[in-house]
Amino acid sequence: MIQVDNTVTKDDIERVARSMGKEGKILTPAEIDEVIERYPTAQDEDQNVTWNFVVEDLIYQVINERPKK
């Protein structure tokens, strides 16, 4: 999907998450919502990268913010 309106969908995020690393990344529904919420600002901050790289970076941010066990 080509992003033209500065938004991403749940499916976009899940597709990028699955492509990350051997096992991919599993996100909770709340984490997916967090990525969707942060996406427009993150994309505006760096308009030279593609939407999927912005989503990947946001996924790493959200995962790193998980409470430590």
Rosetta constraint file for C-alpha pairs under 8 A:
AtomPair CA 1 CA 12 HARMONIC 7.90 0.50
AtomPair CA 3 CA 7 HARMONIC 6.94 0.50
AtomPair CA 3 CA 8 HARMONIC 7.24 0.50
AtomPair CA 3 CA 51 HARMONIC 6.82 0.50
AtomPair CA 6 CA 39 HARMONIC 7.58 0.50
AtomPair CA 6 CA 40 HARMONIC 5.50 0.50
AtomPair CA 6 CA 43 HARMONIC 7.12 0.50
AtomPair CA 7 CA 36 HARMONIC 7.25 0.50
AtomPair CA 7 CA 39 HARMONIC 6.77 0.50
AtomPair CA 7 CA 40 HARMONIC 6.25 0.50
AtomPair CA 8 CA 12 HARMONIC 6.10 0.50
AtomPair CA 8 CA 13 HARMONIC 7.15 0.50
AtomPair CA 8 CA 36 HARMONIC 6.18 0.50
AtomPair CA 8 CA 39 HARMONIC 7.23 0.50
AtomPair CA 9 CA 13 HARMONIC 6.41 0.50
AtomPair CA 9 CA 36 HARMONIC 7.03 0.50
AtomPair CA 10 CA 14 HARMONIC 6.16 0.50
AtomPair CA 10 CA 32 HARMONIC 6.56 0.50
AtomPair CA 10 CA 33 HARMONIC 7.87 0.50
AtomPair CA 10 CA 36 HARMONIC 7.57 0.50
AtomPair CA 11 CA 15 HARMONIC 6.05 0.50
AtomPair CA 12 CA 16 HARMONIC 6.33 0.50
AtomPair CA 13 CA 17 HARMONIC 6.03 0.50
AtomPair CA 13 CA 32 HARMONIC 6.93 0.50
AtomPair CA 13 CA 35 HARMONIC 7.77 0.50
AtomPair CA 13 CA 55 HARMONIC 6.60 0.50
AtomPair CA 14 CA 18 HARMONIC 6.10 0.50
AtomPair CA 14 CA 27 HARMONIC 7.88 0.50
AtomPair CA 15 CA 19 HARMONIC 6.44 0.50
AtomPair CA 16 CA 20 HARMONIC 6.62 0.50
AtomPair CA 16 CA 52 HARMONIC 6.56 0.50
AtomPair CA 16 CA 55 HARMONIC 7.15 0.50
AtomPair CA 16 CA 56 HARMONIC 6.49 0.50
AtomPair CA 17 CA 24 HARMONIC 5.68 0.50
AtomPair CA 17 CA 25 HARMONIC 4.94 0.50
AtomPair CA 17 CA 26 HARMONIC 6.81 0.50
AtomPair CA 17 CA 27 HARMONIC 7.73 0.50
AtomPair CA 17 CA 56 HARMONIC 7.04 0.50
AtomPair CA 17 CA 59 HARMONIC 7.22 0.50
AtomPair CA 18 CA 23 HARMONIC 7.28 0.50
AtomPair CA 18 CA 24 HARMONIC 4.24 0.50
AtomPair CA 18 CA 25 HARMONIC 5.82 0.50
AtomPair CA 18 CA 26 HARMONIC 7.54 0.50
AtomPair CA 19 CA 24 HARMONIC 5.54 0.50
AtomPair CA 19 CA 25 HARMONIC 7.94 0.50
AtomPair CA 20 CA 24 HARMONIC 4.50 0.50
AtomPair CA 20 CA 25 HARMONIC 6.25 0.50
AtomPair CA 20 CA 56 HARMONIC 7.82 0.50
AtomPair CA 21 CA 25 HARMONIC 7.63 0.50
AtomPair CA 27 CA 31 HARMONIC 5.74 0.50
AtomPair CA 27 CA 32 HARMONIC 6.27 0.50
AtomPair CA 27 CA 63 HARMONIC 7.92 0.50
AtomPair CA 28 CA 32 HARMONIC 6.31 0.50
AtomPair CA 29 CA 33 HARMONIC 6.24 0.50
AtomPair CA 30 CA 34 HARMONIC 6.21 0.50
AtomPair CA 31 CA 35 HARMONIC 6.32 0.50
AtomPair CA 31 CA 62 HARMONIC 6.49 0.50
AtomPair CA 32 CA 36 HARMONIC 6.28 0.50
AtomPair CA 33 CA 37 HARMONIC 6.12 0.50
AtomPair CA 34 CA 38 HARMONIC 6.18 0.50
AtomPair CA 34 CA 62 HARMONIC 7.50 0.50
AtomPair CA 35 CA 39 HARMONIC 5.88 0.50
AtomPair CA 35 CA 55 HARMONIC 7.09 0.50
AtomPair CA 35 CA 58 HARMONIC 5.93 0.50
AtomPair CA 35 CA 59 HARMONIC 6.66 0.50
AtomPair CA 35 CA 62 HARMONIC 7.36 0.50
AtomPair CA 36 CA 40 HARMONIC 7.87 0.50
AtomPair CA 38 CA 42 HARMONIC 6.26 0.50
AtomPair CA 38 CA 58 HARMONIC 7.56 0.50
AtomPair CA 39 CA 43 HARMONIC 5.98 0.50
AtomPair CA 39 CA 54 HARMONIC 7.31 0.50
AtomPair CA 39 CA 55 HARMONIC 6.96 0.50
AtomPair CA 39 CA 58 HARMONIC 7.50 0.50
AtomPair CA 40 CA 44 HARMONIC 6.14 0.50
AtomPair CA 41 CA 45 HARMONIC 6.23 0.50
AtomPair CA 42 CA 46 HARMONIC 6.69 0.50
AtomPair CA 42 CA 54 HARMONIC 6.72 0.50
AtomPair CA 43 CA 47 HARMONIC 5.77 0.50
AtomPair CA 43 CA 49 HARMONIC 7.95 0.50
AtomPair CA 43 CA 51 HARMONIC 7.00 0.50
AtomPair CA 43 CA 54 HARMONIC 6.35 0.50
AtomPair CA 49 CA 53 HARMONIC 6.50 0.50
AtomPair CA 49 CA 54 HARMONIC 7.01 0.50
AtomPair CA 50 CA 54 HARMONIC 6.66 0.50
AtomPair CA 51 CA 55 HARMONIC 6.24 0.50
AtomPair CA 52 CA 56 HARMONIC 6.08 0.50
AtomPair CA 53 CA 57 HARMONIC 6.19 0.50
AtomPair CA 54 CA 58 HARMONIC 6.25 0.50
AtomPair CA 55 CA 59 HARMONIC 6.10 0.50
AtomPair CA 56 CA 60 HARMONIC 6.38 0.50
AtomPair CA 57 CA 61 HARMONIC 6.29 0.50
AtomPair CA 58 CA 62 HARMONIC 6.13 0.50
AtomPair CA 59 CA 63 HARMONIC 6.11 0.50
AtomPair CA 60 CA 64 HARMONIC 6.03 0.50
AtomPair CA 61 CA 65 HARMONIC 6.34 0.50
AtomPair CA 62 CA 66 HARMONIC 6.77 0.50
